[in-house]
Amino acid sequence: MPHSIVWLGAVLVFAIGCDTSRDAPVPKMKPVQRIVGTLLDVPELGIRPGTSIEVPDSEVSKILSLAWPEEHCDSELGDRSTPIARLEIFHEDGSQTDISIRWTGSNPAAVTMDNRAYFFGGSDGFPDGATRIARLLRDYAQETGEVENVSETDMVE
């Protein structure tokens, strides 16, 4: 009996102390029909909130390469990071994936689909993935006239 109590205690300590979000598999991407992005209000990055921004068909693969989960990141990093944008990804099969983009400094963006499991998105060489995504969304919005022009001086480097 004492051994089973010790074993049960060890299981409880392990279960309570472990970050089970790392057990979540890296999501597989289904074929994408379109993406709609929304910039959030993040004054410290100089990004103004906007309306829904349709990602041009020619740019979908670029946004996906930055925002689709590639590898796990520490959930504490994700919890402490600043939400900067949301992406609604509409798949060809009629389903939808919502991704929250979080700023992590000079890293790929932290991305989450459930606010529990956090992943790093991809990189295109720009040092800050979340800011890169936000700039691309801002550029798409400006091209279509969906938001006011925001100069590069308004954006934090």
MILOGU-553879 format. One record per atom (N, C-alpha, C, O): residue in one letter; atom name; residue number from 0; x, y, z. Coordinates in Angstrom, 3 decimals. Layout:
<recs>
 residuo atomo num        u        v        w
       A    CA NUM        X        Y        Z
...
</recs>
This chain:
<recs>
 residuo atomo num        u        v        w
       M     N   0    0.805   -1.204    0.000
       M    CA   0    0.000    0.000    0.000
       M     C   0    0.851    1.273    0.000
       M     O   0    0.529    2.188   -0.757
       P     N   1    1.904    1.387    0.792
       P    CA   1    2.700    2.612    0.777
       P     C   1    3.296    2.904   -0.603
       P     O   1    3.402    4.064   -1.000
       H     N   2    3.686    1.856   -1.332
       H    CA   2    4.265    2.085   -2.660
       H     C   2    3.243    2.668   -3.626
       H     O   2    3.582    3.513   -4.454
       S     N   3    2.006    2.227   -3.525
       S    CA   3    0.985    2.750   -4.429
       S     C   3    0.662    4.210   -4.107
       S     O   3    0.346    4.985   -5.010
       I     N   4    0.737    4.592   -2.831
       I    CA   4    0.522    5.995   -2.462
       I     C   4    1.655    6.854   -2.999
       I     O   4    1.404    7.942   -3.518
       V     N   5    2.870    6.403   -2.888
       V    CA   5    4.021    7.138   -3.432
       V     C   5    3.882    7.266   -4.940
       V     O   5    4.124    8.333   -5.504
       W     N   6    3.488    6.166   -5.595
       W    CA   6    3.344    6.182   -7.040
       W     C   6    2.257    7.172   -7.460
       W     O   6    2.452    7.940   -8.402
       L     N   7    1.111    7.162   -6.766
       L    CA   7    0.019    8.076   -7.050
       L     C   7    0.465    9.521   -6.843
       L     O   7    0.128   10.394   -7.643
       G     N   8    1.217    9.777   -5.780
       G    CA   8    1.732   11.126   -5.537
       G     C   8    2.656   11.578   -6.648
       G     O   8    2.592   12.728   -7.084
       A     N   9    3.513   10.683   -7.109
       A    CA   9    4.438   11.025   -8.202
       A     C   9    3.676   11.341   -9.480
       A     O   9    4.040   12.265  -10.207
       V     N  10    2.626   10.584   -9.759
       V    CA  10    1.811   10.836  -10.950
       V     C  10    1.132   12.196  -10.843
       V     O  10    1.095   12.942  -11.822
       L     N  11    0.595   12.530   -9.679
       L    CA  11   -0.066   13.819   -9.505
       L     C  11    0.913   14.980   -9.647
       L     O  11    0.597   15.979  -10.293
       V     N  12    2.080   14.860   -9.059
       V    CA  12    3.087   15.923   -9.179
       V     C  12    3.480   16.083  -10.641
       V     O  12    3.583   17.209  -11.127
       F     N  13    3.699   14.989  -11.347
       F    CA  13    4.066   15.038  -12.754
       F     C  13    2.953   15.692  -13.572
       F     O  13    3.224   16.557  -14.405
       A     N  14    1.706   15.286  -13.340
       A    CA  14    0.579   15.803  -14.116
       A     C  14    0.352   17.276  -13.849
       A     O  14    0.051   18.031  -14.774
       I     N  15    0.489   17.700  -12.605
       I    CA  15    0.261   19.101  -12.266
       I     C  15    1.419   19.969  -12.732
       I     O  15    1.202   21.104  -13.157
       G     N  16    2.627   19.469  -12.661
       G    CA  16    3.792   20.286  -12.962
       G     C  16    4.222   20.305  -14.405
       G     O  16    5.092   21.097  -14.765
       C     N  17    3.641   19.453  -15.262
       C    CA  17    4.087   19.378  -16.650
       C     C  17    3.261   20.276  -17.547
       C     O  17    2.078   20.513  -17.304
       D     N  18    3.901   20.764  -18.578
       D    CA  18    3.238   21.553  -19.600
       D     C  18    2.753   20.589  -20.673
       D     O  18    3.513   20.213  -21.565
       T     N  19    1.491   20.189  -20.588
       T    CA  19    0.965   19.209  -21.532
       T     C  19    0.731   19.804  -22.904
       T     O  19    0.479   19.051  -23.844
       S     N  20    0.802   21.124  -23.071
       S    CA  20    0.602   21.718  -24.391
       S     C  20    1.684   21.266  -25.363
       S     O  20    1.466   21.275  -26.574
       R     N  21    2.847   20.872  -24.850
       R    CA  21    3.909   20.375  -25.722
       R     C  21    3.557   19.016  -26.317
       R     O  21    4.153   18.584  -27.304
       D     N  22    2.577   18.347  -25.701
       D    CA  22    2.132   17.063  -26.235
       D     C  22    1.240   17.238  -27.456
       D     O  22    1.051   16.298  -28.227
       A     N  23    0.695   18.424  -27.635
       A    CA  23   -0.171   18.669  -28.788
       A     C  23    0.662   18.588  -30.064
       A     O  23    1.734   19.188  -30.137
       P     N  24    0.193   17.866  -31.054
       P    CA  24    0.963   17.770  -32.293
       P     C  24    0.964   19.109  -33.029
       P     O  24    0.035   19.906  -32.894
       V     N  25    2.015   19.342  -33.805
       V    CA  25    2.052   20.533  -34.658
       V     C  25    0.946   20.339  -35.699
       V     O  25    0.935   19.330  -36.404
       P     N  26    0.021   21.291  -35.803
       P    CA  26   -1.116   21.120  -36.714
       P     C  26   -0.683   20.984  -38.172
       P     O  26    0.270   21.621  -38.619
       K     N  27   -1.396   20.149  -38.887
       K    CA  27   -1.184   19.993  -40.331
       K     C  27   -2.075   20.994  -41.047
       K     O  27   -3.205   21.249  -40.631
       M     N  28   -1.558   21.552  -42.115
       M    CA  28   -2.316   22.536  -42.858
       M     C  28   -3.177   21.858  -43.918
       M     O  28   -2.708   21.002  -44.668
       K     N  29   -4.446   22.257  -43.963
       K    CA  29   -5.348   21.805  -45.013
       K     C  29   -5.317   22.849  -46.128
       K     O  29   -4.918   23.987  -45.881
       P     N  30   -5.722   22.498  -47.336
       P    CA  30   -5.752   23.486  -48.425
       P     C  30   -6.553   24.720  -48.039
       P     O  30   -7.633   24.618  -47.457
       V     N  31   -6.014   25.876  -48.368
       V    CA  31   -6.588   27.161  -47.950
       V     C  31   -7.293   27.830  -49.122
       V     O  31   -6.777   27.890  -50.238
       Q     N  32   -8.485   28.326  -48.830
       Q    CA  32   -9.257   29.060  -49.823
       Q     C  32   -8.967   30.559  -49.732
       Q     O  32   -8.729   31.223  -50.741
       R     N  33   -8.994   31.082  -48.488
       R    CA  33   -8.724   32.517  -48.287
       R     C  33   -8.362   32.769  -46.831
       R     O  33   -8.593   31.929  -45.961
       I     N  34   -7.783   33.958  -46.581
       I    CA  34   -7.403   34.370  -45.225
       I     C  34   -7.900   35.788  -44.989
       I     O  34   -7.773   36.662  -45.847
       V     N  35   -8.466   35.994  -43.809
       V    CA  35   -8.864   37.329  -43.371
       V     C  35   -8.093   37.609  -42.087
       V     O  35   -8.120   36.808  -41.153
       G     N  36   -7.409   38.745  -42.044
       G    CA  36   -6.634   39.134  -40.872
       G     C  36   -7.221   40.359  -40.207
       G     O  36   -7.908   41.158  -40.843
       T     N  37   -6.945   40.498  -38.930
       T    CA  37   -7.347   41.681  -38.165
       T     C  37   -6.179   42.105  -37.301
       T     O  37   -5.659   41.310  -36.518
       L     N  38   -5.765   43.355  -37.437
       L    CA  38   -4.732   43.909  -36.560
       L     C  38   -5.385   44.321  -35.254
       L     O  38   -6.484   44.877  -35.253
       L     N  39   -4.716   44.052  -34.142
       L    CA  39   -5.222   44.435  -32.829
       L     C  39   -4.587   45.752  -32.405
       L     O  39   -3.632   46.216  -33.029
       D     N  40   -5.111   46.345  -31.357
       D    CA  40   -4.605   47.617  -30.845
       D     C  40   -3.367   47.354  -29.992
       D     O  40   -3.473   46.901  -28.853
       V     N  41   -2.202   47.639  -30.549
       V    CA  41   -0.941   47.428  -29.844
       V     C  41   -0.126   48.729  -29.952
       V     O  41    0.760   48.847  -30.798
       P     N  42   -0.442   49.701  -29.083
       P    CA  42    0.204   51.008  -29.184
       P     C  42    1.725   50.948  -29.080
       P     O  42    2.422   51.726  -29.732
       E     N  43    2.252   50.015  -28.251
       E    CA  43    3.704   49.985  -28.085
       E     C  43    4.438   49.543  -29.344
       E     O  43    5.654   49.705  -29.438
       L     N  44    3.717   48.990  -30.306
       L    CA  44    4.335   48.641  -31.589
       L     C  44    3.975   49.633  -32.685
       L     O  44    4.421   49.491  -33.823
       G     N  45    3.179   50.628  -32.351
       G    CA  45    2.814   51.630  -33.339
       G     C  45    1.832   51.106  -34.369
       G     O  45    1.727   51.678  -35.455
       I     N  46    1.117   50.050  -34.068
       I    CA  46    0.170   49.471  -35.013
       I     C  46   -1.226   49.875  -34.618
       I     O  46   -1.655   49.654  -33.485
       R     N  47   -1.929   50.463  -35.551
       R    CA  47   -3.298   50.892  -35.275
       R     C  47   -4.264   49.780  -35.636
       R     O  47   -4.077   49.091  -36.639
       P     N  48   -5.298   49.602  -34.823
       P    CA  48   -6.263   48.545  -35.129
       P     C  48   -7.029   48.874  -36.399
       P     O  48   -7.244   50.043  -36.717
       G     N  49   -7.432   47.860  -37.112
       G    CA  49   -8.165   48.076  -38.346
       G     C  49   -9.333   47.124  -38.467
       G     O  49   -9.633   46.341  -37.566
       T     N  50   -9.959   47.216  -39.576
       T    CA  50  -11.068   46.317  -39.862
       T     C  50  -10.510   45.009  -40.412
       T     O  50   -9.296   44.840  -40.521
       S     N  51  -11.385   44.108  -40.750
       S    CA  51  -10.952   42.845  -41.352
       S     C  51  -10.225   43.127  -42.663
       S     O  51  -10.657   43.950  -43.469
       I     N  52   -9.125   42.430  -42.851
       I    CA  52   -8.264   42.655  -44.005
       I     C  52   -8.178   41.356  -44.796
       I     O  52   -7.671   40.351  -44.299
       E     N  53   -8.669   41.380  -46.014
       E    CA  53   -8.601   40.214  -46.893
       E     C  53   -7.180   40.117  -47.443
       E     O  53   -6.674   41.061  -48.050
       V     N  54   -6.548   38.977  -47.227
       V    CA  54   -5.207   38.748  -47.755
       V     C  54   -5.352   38.424  -49.244
       V     O  54   -6.090   37.509  -49.607
       P     N  55   -4.653   39.168  -50.107
       P    CA  55   -4.744   38.882  -51.548
       P     C  55   -4.328   37.435  -51.844
       P     O  55   -3.427   36.890  -51.206
       D     N  56   -5.001   36.831  -52.819
       D    CA  56   -4.702   35.440  -53.180
       D     C  56   -3.213   35.221  -53.429
       D     O  56   -2.664   34.181  -53.067
       S     N  57   -2.571   36.193  -54.041
       S    CA  57   -1.144   36.061  -54.375
       S     C  57   -0.245   36.096  -53.147
       S     O  57    0.934   35.755  -53.235
       E     N  58   -0.788   36.506  -51.997
       E    CA  58    0.002   36.647  -50.771
       E     C  58   -0.324   35.590  -49.711
       E     O  58    0.314   35.558  -48.659
       V     N  59   -1.294   34.740  -49.973
       V    CA  59   -1.719   33.742  -48.985
       V     C  59   -0.550   32.865  -48.544
       V     O  59   -0.374   32.623  -47.350
       S     N  60    0.249   32.387  -49.498
       S    CA  60    1.361   31.494  -49.129
       S     C  60    2.399   32.222  -48.279
       S     O  60    3.027   31.605  -47.418
       K     N  61    2.590   33.518  -48.502
       K    CA  61    3.547   34.290  -47.701
       K     C  61    3.080   34.391  -46.250
       K     O  61    3.862   34.159  -45.328
       I     N  62    1.815   34.735  -46.048
       I    CA  62    1.275   34.840  -44.693
       I     C  62    1.311   33.476  -44.003
       I     O  62    1.693   33.376  -42.837
       L     N  63    0.912   32.427  -44.726
       L    CA  63    0.926   31.093  -44.131
       L     C  63    2.327   30.662  -43.730
       L     O  63    2.503   30.003  -42.706
       S     N  64    3.324   31.027  -44.525
       S    CA  64    4.702   30.624  -44.188
       S     C  64    5.182   31.270  -42.895
       S     O  64    6.074   30.739  -42.234
       L     N  65    4.607   32.397  -42.531
       L    CA  65    4.984   33.096  -41.297
       L     C  65    4.099   32.719  -40.104
       L     O  65    4.555   32.719  -38.961
       A     N  66    2.834   32.398  -40.381
       A    CA  66    1.863   32.242  -39.303
       A     C  66    1.492   30.799  -38.990
       A     O  66    0.987   30.529  -37.901
       W     N  67    1.725   29.871  -39.898
       W    CA  67    1.318   28.493  -39.602
       W     C  67    2.309   27.881  -38.628
       W     O  67    3.517   28.042  -38.803
       P     N  68    1.827   27.179  -37.602
       P    CA  68    2.716   26.573  -36.601
       P     C  68    3.753   25.642  -37.220
       P     O  68    3.431   24.783  -38.041
       E     N  69    5.028   25.836  -36.798
       E    CA  69    6.112   24.986  -37.282
       E     C  69    6.731   24.146  -36.177
       E     O  69    7.074   22.983  -36.387
       E     N  70    6.874   24.745  -34.990
       E    CA  70    7.465   24.014  -33.870
       E     C  70    6.929   24.581  -32.572
       E     O  70    6.496   25.731  -32.515
       H     N  71    6.962   23.761  -31.528
       H    CA  71    6.483   24.200  -30.215
       H     C  71    7.345   25.332  -29.670
       H     O  71    8.555   25.382  -29.895
       C     N  72    6.695   26.231  -28.954
       C    CA  72    7.445   27.203  -28.156
       C     C  72    6.907   27.095  -26.740
       C     O  72    5.829   26.541  -26.526
       D     N  73    7.624   27.604  -25.803
       D    CA  73    7.267   27.537  -24.391
       D     C  73    5.922   28.239  -24.171
       D     O  73    5.747   29.392  -24.566
       S     N  74    4.986   27.547  -23.546
       S    CA  74    3.675   28.151  -23.331
       S     C  74    3.772   29.395  -22.459
       S     O  74    2.952   30.303  -22.597
       E     N  75    4.756   29.457  -21.562
       E    CA  75    4.921   30.661  -20.751
       E     C  75    5.299   31.845  -21.628
       E     O  75    4.862   32.968  -21.380
       L     N  76    6.105   31.599  -22.646
       L    CA  76    6.452   32.665  -23.587
       L     C  76    5.191   33.149  -24.279
       L     O  76    4.973   34.355  -24.404
       G     N  77    4.358   32.220  -24.731
       G    CA  77    3.115   32.596  -25.394
       G     C  77    2.184   33.359  -24.480
       G     O  77    1.581   34.347  -24.899
       D     N  78    2.055   32.919  -23.231
       D    CA  78    1.184   33.595  -22.273
       D     C  78    1.653   35.016  -21.989
       D     O  78    0.834   35.907  -21.767
       R     N  79    2.963   35.232  -21.994
       R    CA  79    3.514   36.558  -21.683
       R     C  79    3.582   37.461  -22.914
       R     O  79    3.808   38.664  -22.781
       S     N  80    3.394   36.908  -24.090
       S    CA  80    3.549   37.697  -25.311
       S     C  80    2.302   38.535  -25.587
       S     O  80    1.219   38.245  -25.078
       T     N  81    2.469   39.562  -26.386
       T    CA  81    1.404   40.506  -26.688
       T     C  81    0.634   40.074  -27.932
       T     O  81    1.235   39.891  -28.990
       P     N  82   -0.693   39.905  -27.825
       P    CA  82   -1.475   39.617  -29.034
       P     C  82   -1.383   40.789  -30.001
       P     O  82   -1.548   41.942  -29.603
       I     N  83   -1.120   40.497  -31.260
       I    CA  83   -0.902   41.552  -32.239
       I     C  83   -1.856   41.465  -33.422
       I     O  83   -2.166   42.479  -34.047
       A     N  84   -2.322   40.259  -33.733
       A    CA  84   -3.237   40.078  -34.868
       A     C  84   -3.971   38.757  -34.723
       A     O  84   -3.573   37.876  -33.961
       R     N  85   -5.059   38.646  -35.482
       R    CA  85   -5.798   37.389  -35.595
       R     C  85   -5.934   37.058  -37.069
       R     O  85   -6.128   37.942  -37.903
       L     N  86   -5.829   35.778  -37.377
       L    CA  86   -6.063   35.323  -38.739
       L     C  86   -7.213   34.326  -38.735
       L     O  86   -7.261   33.415  -37.909
       E     N  87   -8.124   34.510  -39.658
       E    CA  87   -9.180   33.530  -39.903
       E     C  87   -8.814   32.858  -41.222
       E     O  87   -8.794   33.503  -42.271
       I     N  88   -8.530   31.580  -41.165
       I    CA  88   -8.113   30.843  -42.351
       I     C  88   -9.280   29.960  -42.774
       I     O  88   -9.716   29.088  -42.022
       F     N  89   -9.776   30.188  -43.967
       F    CA  89  -10.900   29.440  -44.505
       F     C  89  -10.352   28.373  -45.448
       F     O  89   -9.634   28.671  -46.403
       H     N  90  -10.708   27.123  -45.156
       H    CA  90  -10.180   26.002  -45.922
       H     C  90  -11.140   25.601  -47.040
       H     O  90  -12.336   25.889  -46.993
       E     N  91  -10.587   24.936  -48.034
       E    CA  91  -11.373   24.507  -49.182
       E     C  91  -12.489   23.544  -48.807
       E     O  91  -13.493   23.467  -49.515
       D     N  92  -12.338   22.802  -47.702
       D    CA  92  -13.373   21.854  -47.282
       D     C  92  -14.496   22.520  -46.480
       D     O  92  -15.387   21.838  -45.974
       G     N  93  -14.453   23.860  -46.364
       G    CA  93  -15.481   24.608  -45.648
       G     C  93  -15.168   24.854  -44.180
       G     O  93  -15.891   25.600  -43.521
       S     N  94  -14.109   24.248  -43.651
       S    CA  94  -13.746   24.465  -42.252
       S     C  94  -12.961   25.769  -42.102
       S     O  94  -12.548   26.379  -43.089
       Q     N  95  -12.767   26.179  -40.862
       Q    CA  95  -12.056   27.429  -40.562
       Q     C  95  -11.087   27.186  -39.415
       Q     O  95  -11.399   26.477  -38.459
       T     N  96   -9.901   27.790  -39.526
       T    CA  96   -8.910   27.765  -38.460
       T     C  96   -8.650   29.203  -38.033
       T     O  96   -8.361   30.056  -38.872
       D     N  97   -8.751   29.478  -36.736
       D    CA  97   -8.452   30.804  -36.205
       D     C  97   -7.103   30.744  -35.494
       D     O  97   -6.862   29.874  -34.656
       I     N  98   -6.234   31.679  -35.845
       I    CA  98   -4.899   31.725  -35.253
       I     C  98   -4.690   33.082  -34.610
       I     O  98   -4.939   34.117  -35.229
       S     N  99   -4.233   33.076  -33.366
       S    CA  99   -3.831   34.300  -32.675
       S     C  99   -2.328   34.457  -32.871
       S     O  99   -1.554   33.541  -32.595
       I     N 100   -1.926   35.636  -33.353
       I    CA 100   -0.515   35.963  -33.582
       I     C 100   -0.044   36.786  -32.399
       I     O 100   -0.661   37.794  -32.053
       R     N 101    1.053   36.357  -31.776
       R    CA 101    1.577   37.057  -30.600
       R     C 101    3.017   37.487  -30.837
       R     O 101    3.815   36.778  -31.451
       W     N 102    3.316   38.675  -30.325
       W    CA 102    4.634   39.265  -30.496
       W     C 102    5.592   38.710  -29.451
       W     O 102    5.282   38.700  -28.260
       T     N 103    6.748   38.251  -29.896
       T    CA 103    7.746   37.676  -28.987
       T     C 103    9.106   38.347  -29.129
       T     O 103   10.116   37.789  -28.701
       G     N 104    9.145   39.524  -29.718
       G    CA 104   10.431   40.183  -29.920
       G     C 104   11.118   39.648  -31.163
       G     O 104   10.459   39.352  -32.160
       S     N 105   12.414   39.525  -31.113
       S    CA 105   13.200   39.091  -32.279
       S     C 105   13.176   37.571  -32.426
       S     O 105   14.200   36.904  -32.282
       N     N 106   12.011   37.047  -32.710
       N    CA 106   11.766   35.622  -32.910
       N     C 106   10.675   35.497  -33.957
       N     O 106   10.033   36.488  -34.306
       P     N 107   10.456   34.286  -34.462
       P    CA 107    9.220   34.094  -35.223
       P     C 107    8.030   34.400  -34.308
       P     O 107    8.158   34.364  -33.084
       A     N 108    6.892   34.697  -34.897
       A    CA 108    5.695   34.970  -34.105
       A     C 108    5.311   33.733  -33.302
       A     O 108    5.473   32.606  -33.770
       A     N 109    4.801   33.950  -32.089
       A    CA 109    4.167   32.867  -31.342
       A     C 109    2.736   32.794  -31.849
       A     O 109    2.050   33.812  -31.942
       V     N 110    2.289   31.590  -32.176
       V    CA 110    0.935   31.422  -32.697
       V     C 110    0.213   30.355  -31.884
       V     O 110    0.811   29.380  -31.430
       T     N 111   -1.077   30.566  -31.715
       T    CA 111   -1.887   29.592  -30.983
       T     C 111   -3.267   29.515  -31.613
       T     O 111   -3.786   30.496  -32.145
       M     N 112   -3.837   28.347  -31.541
       M    CA 112   -5.193   28.142  -32.038
       M     C 112   -6.169   27.942  -30.883
       M     O 112   -7.384   27.965  -31.083
       D     N 113   -5.635   27.744  -29.666
       D    CA 113   -6.505   27.446  -28.527
       D     C 113   -6.077   28.144  -27.227
       D     O 113   -6.665   27.885  -26.176
       N     N 114   -5.082   29.006  -27.276
       N    CA 114   -4.543   29.708  -26.106
       N     C 114   -3.971   28.763  -25.058
       N     O 114   -3.823   29.147  -23.898
       R     N 115   -3.649   27.541  -25.446
       R    CA 115   -2.980   26.588  -24.552
       R     C 115   -1.684   26.093  -25.184
       R     O 115   -0.623   26.140  -24.562
       A     N 116   -1.776   25.628  -26.397
       A    CA 116   -0.593   25.142  -27.105
       A     C 116   -0.057   26.276  -27.971
       A     O 116   -0.772   26.828  -28.806
       Y     N 117    1.209   26.613  -27.759
       Y    CA 117    1.851   27.692  -28.507
       Y     C 117    2.933   27.113  -29.407
       Y     O 117    3.625   26.157  -29.058
       F     N 118    3.051   27.725  -30.570
       F    CA 118    4.031   27.299  -31.567
       F     C 118    4.726   28.536  -32.112
       F     O 118    4.205   29.648  -32.022
       F     N 119    5.896   28.332  -32.672
       F    CA 119    6.530   29.388  -33.459
       F     C 119    6.069   29.219  -34.894
       F     O 119    5.982   28.103  -35.406
       G     N 120    5.777   30.333  -35.530
       G    CA 120    5.499   30.315  -36.960
       G     C 120    6.819   30.284  -37.711
       G     O 120    7.878   30.105  -37.109
       G     N 121    6.756   30.457  -39.009
       G    CA 121    7.960   30.427  -39.840
       G     C 121    8.669   31.769  -39.864
       G     O 121    8.270   32.706  -39.172
       S     N 122    9.714   31.854  -40.658
       S    CA 122   10.511   33.081  -40.767
       S     C 122   10.910   33.291  -42.223
       S     O 122   11.174   32.337  -42.954
       D     N 123   10.947   34.538  -42.621
       D    CA 123   11.426   34.865  -43.963
       D     C 123   12.691   35.715  -43.904
       D     O 123   13.044   36.389  -44.871
       G     N 124   13.364   35.673  -42.763
       G    CA 124   14.592   36.452  -42.602
       G     C 124   14.385   37.763  -41.854
       G     O 124   15.344   38.330  -41.330
       F     N 125   13.146   38.256  -41.796
       F    CA 125   12.850   39.458  -41.025
       F     C 125   12.991   39.077  -39.556
       F     O 125   12.500   38.020  -39.159
       P     N 126   13.646   39.904  -38.730
       P    CA 126   13.970   39.482  -37.362
       P     C 126   12.786   39.300  -36.420
       P     O 126   12.938   38.643  -35.390
       D     N 127   11.633   39.844  -36.722
       D    CA 127   10.491   39.807  -35.802
       D     C 127    9.265   39.343  -36.577
       D     O 127    8.679   40.114  -37.338
       G     N 128    8.879   38.087  -36.385
       G    CA 128    7.808   37.497  -37.176
       G     C 128    6.451   38.157  -37.012
       G     O 128    5.741   38.351  -37.999
       A     N 129    6.076   38.506  -35.792
       A    CA 129    4.766   39.114  -35.565
       A     C 129    4.680   40.493  -36.209
       A     O 129    3.668   40.831  -36.824
       T     N 130    5.739   41.292  -36.071
       T    CA 130    5.748   42.606  -36.697
       T     C 130    5.712   42.466  -38.214
       T     O 130    5.066   43.269  -38.887
       R     N 131    6.388   41.470  -38.763
       R    CA 131    6.363   41.217  -40.204
       R     C 131    4.936   40.913  -40.658
       R     O 131    4.476   41.456  -41.662
       I     N 132    4.240   40.054  -39.928
       I    CA 132    2.856   39.730  -40.275
       I     C 132    1.992   40.983  -40.193
       I     O 132    1.183   41.236  -41.086
       A     N 133    2.156   41.770  -39.129
       A    CA 133    1.363   42.989  -38.963
       A     C 133    1.631   43.970  -40.092
       A     O 133    0.701   44.600  -40.597
       R     N 134    2.878   44.108  -40.491
       R    CA 134    3.207   45.022  -41.598
       R     C 134    2.591   44.552  -42.909
       R     O 134    2.081   45.359  -43.687
       L     N 135    2.641   43.249  -43.151
       L    CA 135    2.024   42.720  -44.372
       L     C 135    0.520   42.986  -44.369
       L     O 135   -0.030   43.421  -45.381
       L     N 136   -0.155   42.731  -43.240
       L    CA 136   -1.582   43.009  -43.152
       L     C 136   -1.864   44.490  -43.356
       L     O 136   -2.803   44.864  -44.059
       R     N 137   -1.047   45.322  -42.738
       R    CA 137   -1.220   46.767  -42.911
       R     C 137   -1.063   47.146  -44.378
       R     O 137   -1.846   47.941  -44.899
       D     N 138   -0.060   46.588  -45.049
       D    CA 138    0.162   46.886  -46.470
       D     C 138   -1.026   46.445  -47.315
       D     O 138   -1.453   47.175  -48.210
       Y     N 139   -1.565   45.258  -47.043
       Y    CA 139   -2.725   44.778  -47.805
       Y     C 139   -3.907   45.709  -47.601
       Y     O 139   -4.623   46.028  -48.550
       A     N 140   -4.114   46.146  -46.362
       A    CA 140   -5.230   47.040  -46.056
       A     C 140   -5.064   48.380  -46.758
       A     O 140   -6.037   48.945  -47.257
       Q     N 141   -3.843   48.889  -46.800
       Q    CA 141   -3.602   50.169  -47.464
       Q     C 141   -3.827   50.056  -48.969
       Q     O 141   -4.348   50.978  -49.598
       E     N 142   -3.431   48.922  -49.541
       E    CA 142   -3.623   48.716  -50.981
       E     C 142   -5.092   48.717  -51.361
       E     O 142   -5.455   49.173  -52.445
       T     N 143   -5.935   48.212  -50.481
       T    CA 143   -7.365   48.141  -50.766
       T     C 143   -8.129   49.327  -50.189
       T     O 143   -9.332   49.451  -50.417
       G     N 144   -7.452   50.202  -49.445
       G    CA 144   -8.100   51.361  -48.847
       G     C 144   -8.914   51.029  -47.612
       G     O 144   -9.749   51.829  -47.191
       E     N 145   -8.683   49.843  -47.013
       E    CA 145   -9.462   49.440  -45.833
       E     C 145   -9.044   50.174  -44.564
       E     O 145   -9.839   50.261  -43.628
       V     N 146   -7.832   50.700  -44.501
       V    CA 146   -7.392   51.484  -43.355
       V     C 146   -6.623   52.696  -43.856
       V     O 146   -6.195   52.749  -45.009
       E     N 147   -6.458   53.661  -42.974
       E    CA 147   -5.678   54.837  -43.324
       E     C 147   -4.228   54.451  -43.555
       E     O 147   -3.742   53.460  -43.010
       N     N 148   -3.549   55.238  -44.363
       N    CA 148   -2.118   54.997  -44.552
       N     C 148   -1.387   55.217  -43.240
       N     O 148   -1.625   56.202  -42.541
       V     N 149   -0.511   54.306  -42.918
       V    CA 149    0.326   54.395  -41.728
       V     C 149    1.759   54.423  -42.228
       V     O 149    2.204   53.502  -42.912
       S     N 150    2.472   55.470  -41.888
       S    CA 150    3.836   55.584  -42.390
       S     C 150    4.765   54.632  -41.657
       S     O 150    4.454   54.166  -40.560
       E     N 151    5.905   54.348  -42.268
       E    CA 151    6.908   53.484  -41.631
       E     C 151    7.371   54.091  -40.317
       E     O 151    7.774   53.354  -39.417
       T     N 152    7.326   55.414  -40.178
       T    CA 152    7.770   56.029  -38.927
       T     C 152    6.790   55.737  -37.799
       T     O 152    7.152   55.831  -36.626
       D     N 153    5.542   55.380  -38.144
       D    CA 153    4.561   55.010  -37.125
       D     C 153    4.771   53.588  -36.634
       D     O 153    4.262   53.208  -35.580
       M     N 154    5.520   52.803  -37.397
       M    CA 154    5.753   51.403  -37.050
       M     C 154    7.076   51.287  -36.316
       M     O 154    8.075   51.879  -36.723
       V     N 155    7.078   50.538  -35.255
       V    CA 155    8.306   50.308  -34.493
       V     C 155    9.168   49.316  -35.259
       V     O 155    8.663   48.309  -35.756
       E     N 156   10.448   49.588  -35.357
       E    CA 156   11.360   48.672  -36.049
       E     C 156   11.645   47.477  -35.206
       E     O 156   12.394   46.593  -35.622
</recs>
